[in-house]
Every structure is written in C-alpha cells, then in structure tokens.
Amino acid sequence: MQRRRGVDAGLLLLFAQIYQFGFNNIPPVTLALLGLNIYLFLNPIKPLLYVCISVNEGYYHRDWERLLFSPFHHADDWHLYFNMVSLLWKGTKLEQRLGSVSFAVIIAAFSQLIGVVYVLVQLLLAESLHDPSYKMQCAVGFSGVLFALKVLNNHYHPGGSSSIFGLHVPNKYACWAELVAIHLLSPGSSFVGHLSGILVGLLYTLGPLQWILNGAGSLFTERNQPRRQRFNNSGYARYPQYEYQRNRSEEPYNIYTGGLNEEEQLQQALQESLNETGHRETSQHPTLDELRRRRLNRFKKCQTVS
C-alpha cells in the first residue's frame, strides 16, 4: 500500500479543480479538510501499512491510533483526487447548509465512528463466515466519510435523481447504487469501508446520532459566538459573512422603502405630496408610479451626495 513515486497527475488535477472552484467559494472547514488531506499525502505521518485500520491491528493489537490517521491518508494521487473532488462539492454544500461548527463536529465524529463500524462489520463477517481474511483487510482513505456525507446530503436536499453509469437512480438510493458500482468497477476498493460510511450516515439521519452531534455543536457555538450570530432559523450556526452580505444587499432596498410595505409607502408618499402641494385635491395627486419615480430620484441624489 505504498504510494507510487513520480509525477502526481491526480494531485495536479486536484489543484486545478480547487483553483477553478475558487478558494473564496470554499467554506473554512471544507478548505481545512482539503488542506489536511493534501498535506498528509505529501507528508504522511507513517507508511500506509502503519496507518490503515483493520480488525487485526485495531481490535487485537489495540492500535486505536489508526482510527485517527486512516481517514486522512490515501493510497495514491488518484485516490486522493477523486476523494477530494467529491469532498469539495459535498462539503461546500453541507457546510453552507449546516454551518461550520456543526459540520466540523460531524466530520470529527464520522471519521472515527466509521472506523469503529468498519472493524465491527469485518469482525462479524470473519466470525460468521469463518474466514479470518476479513480480519486482515486494511482500509485507508476518506471514502467512507464521503459516503456518509452523501447520505446527509440526500437527507437535507431530498428529491431528484443521479446518473450512475447511464442509469437514473433516485437520490435516496444513489449511495447504495454507487456502493455496488464502485465495488464492481474497482474490486480493490473497500466495500465494507464504504458500507460503514452509509451505515453511519443512516445512524445520523434515522437514529439518535443527529441529536447528540447537534447538541454538541450547539453547545460549542453557544460558548464561542455572540448570541445574535449563533443560530439561523433551522437552529444551526450561520456564517457571519453570509449574514453581512445579505444585509448589505438589502440596504439599498431598505433605504428606498424605509422598511415600509407597498400600502404604507403609498400613504406616506401621499402625505408628503399633500404637504408639498398645499393640500391639493386627491384627484390631483400623483400616481403610484410617479411617486415611486420621485422617491427613486431622491434616493439617487442621496447616493450621489454620500
């Protein structure tokens, strides 16, 4: 499982993908994960044989340190490329939906839980099939976490379908179809590792794991953020910069309307017109379009002066 040497074409393509996507468009936790995986690919903590997780090494030899290292090391540059491109899209979408704190808590929990589930499933297969080879199979890479994130993405963005090798599959079943397809096309990939990711994702969407992680994320956010920036309408942390941009985009409209609805604007404009024209008859009042045009001209003059 040693990484091959030479020109890492997959790594170069990954940098091109990130550049094309735009660093400013990548949320902080997703960007940090990309950086961590790339750094450990270039500077691995240990050789892959000493960071991959298996029943033999993790359970029997109690080398639980592998749970921490195995998700963030990759076998080669193409393994890294495909996983990180998937993370780039899934991570950005989910982090914007959940908030950075909640997403970071989910990644931290998933990366460890998937390794535990992997060891348990492999141990169960070895004992039930009386095949000790399952205990020796060693897994490494971020793929399991990505399968779990795919389950979450389909949960938070339901509906639609995915094209998997020309077949349109509803998104809620897409992870299962990809699990089988990847195993058939790439027998060397870890079927149980990917399956463990799906199981952990389902444990989050259908079980108590979501309540536990959301509670942990909310507790951390409450201690480290001002209350006005703490939660959005869904109860998750909101990006302060996104809130700032949204408020900035509403400023011209609020200045123009004064925060009033359509009827209130008309009433106020009529009153201003009465004051300016010496209380003329209602039939002589300007139309609503004319009033809007006048207020817009005033707004433009204020903008020019300021």
C-alpha positions as a Markdown table, in Angstrom:
| # | Residue | x | y | z |
|---|---|---|---|---|
| 1 | Met | 0.0 | 0.0 | 0.0 |
| 2 | Gln | 2.9 | 2.3 | -0.5 |
| 3 | Arg | 2.3 | 5.5 | -2.6 |
| 4 | Arg | 3.9 | 5.3 | -6.0 |
| 5 | Arg | 6.6 | 7.8 | -6.9 |
| 6 | Gly | 6.8 | 10.1 | -9.9 |
| 7 | Val | 4.6 | 12.9 | -11.3 |
| 8 | Asp | 1.4 | 13.0 | -9.3 |
| 9 | Ala | -1.0 | 13.9 | -12.2 |
| 10 | Gly | -4.0 | 13.4 | -9.9 |
| 11 | Leu | -2.6 | 16.0 | -7.5 |
| 12 | Leu | -2.1 | 18.5 | -10.2 |
| 13 | Leu | -5.7 | 18.0 | -11.5 |
| 14 | Leu | -6.9 | 18.4 | -7.9 |
| 15 | Phe | -5.2 | 21.8 | -7.6 |
| 16 | Ala | -6.7 | 22.8 | -10.9 |
| 17 | Gln | -10.2 | 21.8 | -9.7 |
| 18 | Ile | -9.8 | 23.8 | -6.5 |
| 19 | Tyr | -8.5 | 26.8 | -8.4 |
| 20 | Gln | -11.4 | 26.6 | -10.8 |
| 21 | Phe | -13.9 | 26.3 | -8.0 |
| 22 | Gly | -12.4 | 29.3 | -6.3 |
| 23 | Phe | -10.8 | 29.5 | -2.8 |
| 24 | Asn | -13.3 | 32.2 | -1.8 |
| 25 | Asn | -16.2 | 29.8 | -2.5 |
| 26 | Ile | -15.0 | 27.1 | -0.2 |
| 27 | Pro | -16.2 | 27.3 | 3.4 |
| 28 | Pro | -13.5 | 27.2 | 6.1 |
| 29 | Val | -13.9 | 23.6 | 7.4 |
| 30 | Thr | -14.1 | 22.1 | 3.9 |
| 31 | Leu | -11.0 | 24.1 | 2.9 |
| 32 | Ala | -9.1 | 22.9 | 6.0 |
| 33 | Leu | -10.0 | 19.3 | 5.3 |
| 34 | Leu | -8.7 | 19.6 | 1.7 |
| 35 | Gly | -5.5 | 21.1 | 3.0 |
| 36 | Leu | -5.1 | 18.4 | 5.7 |
| 37 | Asn | -5.6 | 15.5 | 3.3 |
| 38 | Ile | -3.2 | 17.1 | 0.7 |
| 39 | Tyr | -0.6 | 17.8 | 3.3 |
| 40 | Leu | -0.7 | 14.2 | 4.7 |
| 41 | Phe | -0.5 | 12.8 | 1.2 |
| 42 | Leu | 2.7 | 14.8 | 0.6 |
| 43 | Asn | 4.0 | 14.3 | 4.2 |
| 44 | Pro | 2.4 | 11.1 | 5.7 |
| 45 | Ile | 2.7 | 10.6 | 9.4 |
| 46 | Lys | 3.6 | 7.0 | 8.9 |
| 47 | Pro | 3.8 | 4.5 | 5.9 |
| 48 | Leu | 0.3 | 3.4 | 4.9 |
| 49 | Leu | 0.7 | -0.1 | 6.4 |
| 50 | Tyr | 1.0 | 1.6 | 9.8 |
| 51 | Val | -2.0 | 3.9 | 9.5 |
| 52 | Cys | -4.6 | 1.7 | 7.8 |
| 53 | Ile | -7.3 | 0.3 | 10.0 |
| 54 | Ser | -8.1 | -3.5 | 10.3 |
| 55 | Val | -9.6 | -5.9 | 12.9 |
| 56 | Asn | -6.1 | -7.4 | 13.5 |
| 57 | Glu | -4.3 | -4.1 | 14.1 |
| 58 | Gly | -7.2 | -2.1 | 15.6 |
| 59 | Tyr | -9.0 | -4.6 | 17.7 |
| 60 | Tyr | -6.5 | -7.3 | 18.6 |
| 61 | His | -3.4 | -5.2 | 18.8 |
| 62 | Arg | -5.3 | -2.2 | 20.3 |
| 63 | Asp | -3.6 | 0.2 | 17.9 |
| 64 | Trp | -6.6 | 2.6 | 18.0 |
| 65 | Glu | -4.4 | 5.4 | 16.8 |
| 66 | Arg | -5.1 | 4.1 | 13.4 |
| 67 | Leu | -8.7 | 5.3 | 13.8 |
| 68 | Leu | -7.4 | 8.9 | 13.8 |
| 69 | Phe | -4.9 | 8.6 | 10.9 |
| 70 | Ser | -6.5 | 6.2 | 8.5 |
| 71 | Pro | -9.3 | 8.5 | 7.1 |
| 72 | Phe | -6.8 | 11.2 | 6.1 |
| 73 | His | -4.2 | 9.1 | 4.3 |
| 74 | His | -4.6 | 8.0 | 0.7 |
| 75 | Ala | -3.0 | 5.1 | -1.3 |
| 76 | Asp | -2.1 | 7.2 | -4.4 |
| 77 | Asp | -2.7 | 10.5 | -6.1 |
| 78 | Trp | -5.8 | 9.3 | -8.0 |
| 79 | His | -7.3 | 8.0 | -4.7 |
| 80 | Leu | -6.7 | 11.5 | -3.3 |
| 81 | Tyr | -8.0 | 13.3 | -6.4 |
| 82 | Phe | -11.4 | 11.5 | -6.6 |
| 83 | Asn | -12.0 | 11.7 | -2.8 |
| 84 | Met | -11.1 | 15.4 | -2.6 |
| 85 | Val | -13.1 | 16.5 | -5.6 |
| 86 | Ser | -16.1 | 14.7 | -4.0 |
| 87 | Leu | -15.4 | 16.5 | -0.7 |
| 88 | Leu | -15.1 | 19.8 | -2.5 |
| 89 | Trp | -18.7 | 19.6 | -3.7 |
| 90 | Lys | -20.4 | 17.7 | -0.8 |
| 91 | Gly | -18.5 | 19.6 | 1.9 |
| 92 | Thr | -19.3 | 23.0 | 0.5 |
| 93 | Lys | -23.0 | 22.2 | 0.1 |
| 94 | Leu | -23.4 | 20.7 | 3.5 |
| 95 | Glu | -21.2 | 23.2 | 5.4 |
| 96 | Gln | -23.3 | 26.1 | 3.9 |
| 97 | Arg | -26.5 | 24.2 | 5.0 |
| 98 | Leu | -25.4 | 23.2 | 8.5 |
| 99 | Gly | -22.8 | 25.9 | 9.4 |
| 100 | Ser | -19.1 | 25.4 | 10.1 |
| 101 | Val | -19.3 | 24.4 | 13.7 |
| 102 | Ser | -21.9 | 21.6 | 13.1 |
| 103 | Phe | -20.2 | 20.4 | 10.0 |
| 104 | Ala | -16.8 | 20.2 | 11.9 |
| 105 | Val | -18.4 | 18.2 | 14.7 |
| 106 | Ile | -20.0 | 15.8 | 12.1 |
| 107 | Ile | -16.6 | 15.3 | 10.3 |
| 108 | Ala | -14.8 | 14.7 | 13.6 |
| 109 | Ala | -17.4 | 12.1 | 14.7 |
| 110 | Phe | -17.9 | 10.4 | 11.4 |
| 111 | Ser | -14.2 | 10.0 | 10.7 |
| 112 | Gln | -13.8 | 8.0 | 14.0 |
| 113 | Leu | -17.2 | 6.2 | 14.0 |
| 114 | Ile | -16.8 | 4.8 | 10.5 |
| 115 | Gly | -13.5 | 3.2 | 11.5 |
| 116 | Val | -15.2 | 1.6 | 14.6 |
| 117 | Val | -18.1 | 0.3 | 12.4 |
| 118 | Tyr | -15.7 | -1.0 | 9.9 |
| 119 | Val | -13.9 | -3.1 | 12.5 |
| 120 | Leu | -17.2 | -4.4 | 13.9 |
| 121 | Val | -18.6 | -5.4 | 10.5 |
| 122 | Gln | -15.3 | -7.1 | 9.4 |
| 123 | Leu | -15.2 | -8.9 | 12.7 |
| 124 | Leu | -18.8 | -10.0 | 12.3 |
| 125 | Leu | -18.1 | -11.3 | 8.7 |
| 126 | Ala | -14.9 | -13.1 | 9.8 |
| 127 | Glu | -16.8 | -14.9 | 12.6 |
| 128 | Ser | -20.0 | -15.6 | 10.8 |
| 129 | Leu | -18.3 | -16.8 | 7.6 |
| 130 | His | -15.4 | -18.5 | 9.4 |
| 131 | Asp | -13.0 | -16.6 | 7.2 |
| 132 | Pro | -10.0 | -15.0 | 9.0 |
| 133 | Ser | -9.0 | -13.0 | 5.9 |
| 134 | Tyr | -11.6 | -10.4 | 6.8 |
| 135 | Lys | -9.6 | -9.6 | 10.0 |
| 136 | Met | -6.5 | -8.8 | 7.9 |
| 137 | Gln | -8.2 | -6.4 | 5.4 |
| 138 | Cys | -6.8 | -2.9 | 6.0 |
| 139 | Ala | -8.6 | 0.2 | 4.9 |
| 140 | Val | -7.4 | 3.8 | 4.4 |
| 141 | Gly | -8.8 | 6.9 | 2.8 |
| 142 | Phe | -11.7 | 9.4 | 3.1 |
| 143 | Ser | -14.2 | 7.4 | 1.0 |
| 144 | Gly | -16.2 | 6.2 | 4.0 |
| 145 | Val | -16.8 | 9.7 | 5.3 |
| 146 | Leu | -17.8 | 10.8 | 1.8 |
| 147 | Phe | -20.4 | 8.0 | 1.6 |
| 148 | Ala | -21.8 | 9.2 | 5.0 |
| 149 | Leu | -21.9 | 12.8 | 3.7 |
| 150 | Lys | -23.8 | 11.6 | 0.6 |
| 151 | Val | -26.5 | 10.2 | 2.9 |
| 152 | Leu | -26.7 | 13.5 | 4.7 |
| 153 | Asn | -26.7 | 15.5 | 1.5 |
| 154 | Asn | -29.7 | 13.4 | 0.2 |
| 155 | His | -31.4 | 13.9 | 3.6 |
| 156 | Tyr | -31.1 | 17.7 | 3.6 |
| 157 | His | -31.7 | 18.1 | -0.1 |
| 158 | Pro | -34.3 | 15.4 | -0.9 |
| 159 | Gly | -35.7 | 14.6 | -4.3 |
| 160 | Gly | -34.1 | 14.4 | -7.7 |
| 161 | Ser | -32.0 | 11.7 | -9.3 |
| 162 | Ser | -28.4 | 10.8 | -10.1 |
| 163 | Ser | -27.0 | 9.3 | -13.2 |
| 164 | Ile | -24.8 | 6.3 | -12.3 |
| 165 | Phe | -23.2 | 4.9 | -15.4 |
| 166 | Gly | -26.1 | 6.0 | -17.6 |
| 167 | Leu | -28.8 | 4.8 | -15.2 |
| 168 | His | -31.0 | 7.4 | -13.4 |
| 169 | Val | -31.4 | 6.4 | -9.8 |
| 170 | Pro | -33.4 | 8.4 | -7.2 |
| 171 | Asn | -31.0 | 10.2 | -4.9 |
| 172 | Lys | -32.3 | 8.4 | -1.8 |
| 173 | Tyr | -31.0 | 5.1 | -3.3 |
| 174 | Ala | -27.9 | 6.6 | -5.1 |
| 175 | Cys | -25.5 | 5.8 | -2.3 |
| 176 | Trp | -26.4 | 2.1 | -2.5 |
| 177 | Ala | -26.1 | 2.0 | -6.3 |
| 178 | Glu | -22.7 | 3.7 | -6.1 |
| 179 | Leu | -21.6 | 1.2 | -3.4 |
| 180 | Val | -22.3 | -1.7 | -5.8 |
| 181 | Ala | -21.0 | 0.1 | -8.9 |
| 182 | Ile | -17.7 | 1.1 | -7.3 |
| 183 | His | -17.1 | -2.4 | -6.0 |
| 184 | Leu | -17.7 | -4.0 | -9.4 |
| 185 | Leu | -15.5 | -1.5 | -11.3 |
| 186 | Ser | -12.8 | -1.3 | -8.7 |
| 187 | Pro | -12.6 | -4.6 | -6.7 |
| 188 | Gly | -9.6 | -3.3 | -4.8 |
| 189 | Ser | -11.7 | -0.6 | -3.1 |
| 190 | Ser | -13.0 | -1.3 | 0.4 |
| 191 | Phe | -16.6 | -2.4 | 0.1 |
| 192 | Val | -17.0 | -2.7 | 3.8 |
| 193 | Gly | -15.4 | 0.7 | 4.4 |
| 194 | His | -17.9 | 2.4 | 2.0 |
| 195 | Leu | -20.8 | 0.4 | 3.6 |
| 196 | Ser | -19.7 | 1.6 | 7.0 |
| 197 | Gly | -20.0 | 5.2 | 5.8 |
| 198 | Ile | -23.5 | 4.6 | 4.7 |
| 199 | Leu | -24.4 | 2.9 | 8.0 |
| 200 | Val | -23.0 | 5.9 | 10.0 |
| 201 | Gly | -24.9 | 8.3 | 7.7 |
| 202 | Leu | -28.1 | 6.4 | 8.3 |
| 203 | Leu | -27.4 | 6.4 | 12.1 |
| 204 | Tyr | -27.3 | 10.2 | 11.8 |
| 205 | Thr | -30.4 | 10.7 | 9.7 |
| 206 | Leu | -32.6 | 8.0 | 11.2 |
| 207 | Gly | -31.1 | 7.5 | 14.7 |
| 208 | Pro | -30.0 | 9.4 | 17.8 |
| 209 | Leu | -26.6 | 10.4 | 16.5 |
| 210 | Gln | -28.1 | 13.6 | 14.9 |
| 211 | Trp | -29.4 | 14.8 | 18.3 |
| 212 | Ile | -26.1 | 14.1 | 20.0 |
| 213 | Leu | -23.9 | 15.9 | 17.5 |
| 214 | Asn | -26.3 | 18.8 | 17.0 |
| 215 | Gly | -26.3 | 19.2 | 20.8 |
| 216 | Ala | -22.5 | 19.2 | 20.9 |
| 217 | Gly | -22.3 | 21.7 | 18.0 |
| 218 | Ser | -24.9 | 24.0 | 19.7 |
| 219 | Leu | -23.0 | 23.9 | 23.0 |
| 220 | Phe | -19.8 | 24.8 | 21.3 |
| 221 | Thr | -21.4 | 27.6 | 19.3 |
| 222 | Glu | -23.1 | 29.0 | 22.4 |
| 223 | Arg | -19.8 | 29.3 | 24.3 |
| 224 | Asn | -17.8 | 30.8 | 21.4 |
| 225 | Gln | -20.2 | 33.1 | 19.4 |
| 226 | Pro | -22.2 | 36.1 | 20.2 |
| 227 | Arg | -25.9 | 35.3 | 20.5 |
| 228 | Arg | -27.0 | 37.4 | 17.6 |
| 229 | Gln | -24.8 | 35.3 | 15.3 |
| 230 | Arg | -25.5 | 32.0 | 16.9 |
| 231 | Phe | -28.3 | 30.3 | 15.0 |
| 232 | Asn | -30.3 | 30.5 | 11.8 |
| 233 | Asn | -33.9 | 29.6 | 11.5 |
| 234 | Ser | -33.0 | 25.9 | 11.4 |
| 235 | Gly | -31.1 | 26.0 | 14.7 |
| 236 | Tyr | -27.6 | 25.7 | 13.1 |
| 237 | Ala | -24.7 | 28.1 | 13.1 |
| 238 | Arg | -24.9 | 30.7 | 10.4 |
| 239 | Tyr | -21.9 | 32.3 | 8.6 |
| 240 | Pro | -21.5 | 35.9 | 9.9 |
| 241 | Gln | -20.0 | 36.8 | 6.5 |
| 242 | Tyr | -23.1 | 35.5 | 4.6 |
| 243 | Glu | -25.3 | 37.4 | 7.0 |
| 244 | Tyr | -23.3 | 40.5 | 6.4 |
| 245 | Gln | -23.5 | 40.1 | 2.6 |
| 246 | Arg | -27.3 | 39.5 | 2.8 |
| 247 | Asn | -27.8 | 42.6 | 4.9 |
| 248 | Arg | -25.6 | 44.7 | 2.6 |
| 249 | Ser | -27.7 | 43.6 | -0.4 |
| 250 | Glu | -30.8 | 44.7 | 1.4 |
| 251 | Glu | -29.5 | 48.1 | 2.3 |
| 252 | Pro | -30.5 | 50.0 | -0.9 |
| 253 | Tyr | -34.0 | 48.5 | -0.8 |
| 254 | Asn | -34.5 | 49.4 | 2.8 |
| 255 | Ile | -33.2 | 52.9 | 2.2 |
| 256 | Tyr | -35.6 | 53.3 | -0.7 |
| 257 | Thr | -38.7 | 51.9 | 1.0 |
| 258 | Gly | -37.9 | 52.9 | 4.6 |
| 259 | Gly | -38.8 | 49.4 | 5.6 |
| 260 | Leu | -42.5 | 50.1 | 4.7 |
| 261 | Asn | -44.7 | 47.8 | 2.7 |
| 262 | Glu | -46.4 | 48.8 | -0.5 |
| 263 | Glu | -49.5 | 50.3 | 1.1 |
| 264 | Glu | -47.6 | 52.2 | 3.8 |
| 265 | Gln | -45.3 | 53.6 | 1.1 |
| 266 | Leu | -48.2 | 55.0 | -0.8 |
| 267 | Gln | -49.8 | 56.5 | 2.3 |
| 268 | Gln | -46.6 | 58.2 | 3.3 |
| 269 | Ala | -46.0 | 59.5 | -0.2 |
| 270 | Leu | -49.5 | 60.9 | -0.4 |
| 271 | Gln | -49.0 | 62.7 | 2.9 |
| 272 | Glu | -45.7 | 64.1 | 1.6 |
| 273 | Ser | -47.4 | 65.2 | -1.5 |
| 274 | Leu | -50.1 | 67.0 | 0.4 |
| 275 | Asn | -47.5 | 68.8 | 2.5 |
| 276 | Glu | -45.6 | 69.9 | -0.6 |
| 277 | Thr | -48.5 | 71.0 | -2.7 |
| 278 | Gly | -50.5 | 72.9 | -0.2 |
| 279 | His | -53.2 | 70.2 | 0.3 |
| 280 | Arg | -54.4 | 69.8 | -3.3 |
| 281 | Glu | -57.4 | 67.7 | -4.2 |
| 282 | Thr | -56.9 | 63.9 | -4.1 |
| 283 | Ser | -57.7 | 63.8 | -7.8 |
| 284 | Gln | -54.6 | 65.8 | -8.5 |
| 285 | His | -52.3 | 63.5 | -6.5 |
| 286 | Pro | -49.6 | 61.8 | -8.5 |
| 287 | Thr | -49.9 | 58.2 | -9.4 |
| 288 | Leu | -48.2 | 55.4 | -7.5 |
| 289 | Asp | -45.7 | 55.0 | -10.4 |
| 290 | Glu | -45.0 | 58.8 | -10.3 |
| 291 | Leu | -44.4 | 58.6 | -6.5 |
| 292 | Arg | -42.0 | 55.7 | -6.9 |
| 293 | Arg | -40.1 | 57.6 | -9.6 |
| 294 | Arg | -39.8 | 60.7 | -7.4 |
| 295 | Arg | -38.6 | 58.6 | -4.4 |
| 296 | Leu | -36.1 | 56.8 | -6.6 |
| 297 | Asn | -34.8 | 60.1 | -7.8 |
| 298 | Arg | -34.3 | 61.3 | -4.2 |
| 299 | Phe | -32.6 | 58.1 | -3.4 |
| 300 | Lys | -30.2 | 58.5 | -6.3 |
| 301 | Lys | -29.4 | 62.1 | -5.2 |
| 302 | Cys | -28.7 | 60.9 | -1.7 |
| 303 | Gln | -26.4 | 58.2 | -3.0 |
| 304 | Thr | -24.5 | 60.7 | -5.2 |
| 305 | Val | -24.0 | 63.2 | -2.3 |
| 306 | Ser | -22.9 | 60.5 | 0.1 |
